[in-house]
C-alpha cells in the first residue's frame, strides 16, 4: 500500500492559501461594486476660508485697496549712524601666539571672531569689551575692539 505524498501540514498550507485567494477575490469584487466613478469636479474641489480651514464651499474674498506708495520694491537704505553702534561682550577665548580669539556677544550669545590687529588695547581672556561687527570672508568678525 502506497503512502500519500501530502502531509497534514501541506494540506493545511494549501487550504490557507486557497482561503486567502478567495478572500482577495471577494474584496476586489466588493470594491468594484461599491466604486463611485465619474464624480463631478465640484465634489473634488476644496476651498480654504479666511481662517485657514478647509471647506467644501467657495469663500468670497473681500478685496482690499493698496496704494502704490505703500509698495516697496527695494531694500531700505541704511541710516548713517546705524552701523556705528557698539556691541558689548566678553572675550571667551584669546590665543596670543596665533593672534586671534572669540568674543561672546552679550545680547545674542554668539561667538564673534576677532584678530589681534583689530584690538585697540592689550587684551586678555574674560575682559569686557565694546566692538563693532563687519562681514568677513568666513562670517562676522569683530573690529574696533576696546575695553568697556
C-alpha positions in Angstrom: 0.0 0.0 0.0 1.5 3.3 -1.1 1.7 6.2 1.3 0.3 9.7 0.3 2.8 12.4 -0.6 0.7 15.0 1.1 1.2 15.5 4.8 -1.3 17.2 7.2 0.8 20.5 7.3 1.0 20.6 3.5 -2.8 20.3 3.3 -3.3 23.0 5.9 -1.0 25.4 4.0 -2.9 24.8 0.7 -6.2 25.4 2.5 -5.0 28.7 3.9 -3.6 29.7 0.5 -6.9 28.9 -1.2 -8.8 30.8 1.5 -6.6 33.9 1.1 -7.1 33.9 -2.6 -10.8 33.6 -2.2 -10.9 36.4 0.4 -8.8 38.6 -2.0 -11.2 38.0 -4.9 -14.2 38.8 -2.6 -12.6 42.1 -1.5 -11.9 43.0 -5.1 -15.5 42.3 -6.2 -16.8 44.4 -3.2 -14.5 47.3 -4.1 -15.7 47.1 -7.7 -19.3 47.0 -6.8 -19.0 50.0 -4.3 -16.8 52.1 -6.6 -18.0 55.6 -7.3 -16.7 56.7 -10.7 -17.3 59.8 -12.7 -17.8 62.2 -9.8 -18.4 65.8 -10.5 -15.4 68.2 -10.4 -17.2 70.3 -7.8 -17.3 67.3 -5.5 -13.5 67.1 -5.7 -12.8 70.7 -5.0 -11.7 72.0 -1.6 -11.5 75.7 -0.5 -9.7 77.5 2.3 -11.7 80.0 4.3 -10.3 83.3 5.8 -9.3 81.4 9.0 -7.3 78.8 7.1 -9.8 75.9 7.5 -10.6 73.7 4.5 -14.3 73.8 3.4 -16.3 72.4 0.5 -18.0 75.7 -0.3 -16.2 78.6 -2.1 -15.5 81.7 0.0 -16.0 85.2 -1.2 -12.8 87.2 -0.8 -13.0 90.8 0.1 -10.6 92.9 -1.9 -8.5 95.5 -0.1 -7.3 98.6 -1.7 -3.5 99.1 -1.7 -1.9 102.3 -2.7 1.1 102.3 -4.9 3.1 104.4 -2.4 2.8 101.6 0.2 4.6 99.1 -2.0 8.4 98.9 -1.6 10.5 97.0 -4.1 13.9 97.7 -2.7 15.9 97.1 0.4 15.7 100.0 2.9 18.7 102.3 2.9 20.9 102.1 5.9 20.9 105.1 8.2 24.3 106.7 8.6 24.5 106.1 12.4 23.0 102.6 12.3 26.2 100.7 11.6 28.3 102.7 14.1 26.7 101.3 17.3 28.9 99.2 19.5 28.1 95.7 20.8 29.3 94.5 24.2 30.7 91.2 25.1 33.3 89.2 26.9 36.5 87.7 25.4 35.8 84.0 25.8 39.0 82.8 24.1 42.2 84.5 23.1 45.3 82.8 21.7 48.2 85.4 21.9 50.6 83.1 20.0 48.4 82.8 16.9 46.8 86.3 17.3 43.1 85.5 17.2 40.2 84.9 19.6 36.5 85.0 20.1 34.1 87.4 21.8 30.8 86.1 23.3 28.2 88.8 22.4 26.2 89.9 25.5 23.0 90.3 23.5 22.9 87.3 21.1 25.3 84.9 23.0 27.0 84.3 19.6 30.8 83.9 19.4 32.3 86.5 17.1 35.8 86.0 15.7 38.4 88.8 16.1 42.1 89.2 15.0 44.8 90.9 17.1 45.1 93.7 14.5 41.6 94.8 15.4 42.4 95.3 19.1 42.8 98.9 20.3 44.4 97.8 23.7 46.3 94.8 25.1 43.5 92.3 25.7 43.3 89.1 27.7 40.6 86.5 28.3 37.4 87.4 30.3 37.8 91.1 29.5 34.6 93.1 29.0 34.8 94.8 25.6 32.9 97.0 23.2 33.2 96.2 19.5 31.7 96.6 16.1 31.0 93.8 13.7 31.6 93.5 10.0 31.1 90.8 7.4 34.4 88.9 6.9 35.2 86.1 4.4 34.0 83.4 6.8 31.3 85.2 8.7 31.1 88.0 11.2 34.2 89.4 12.7 34.8 92.0 15.4 36.6 95.2 14.7 37.5 98.3 16.7 37.6 96.3 19.9 38.1 98.5 23.0 37.8 97.8 26.7 34.3 98.5 28.2 
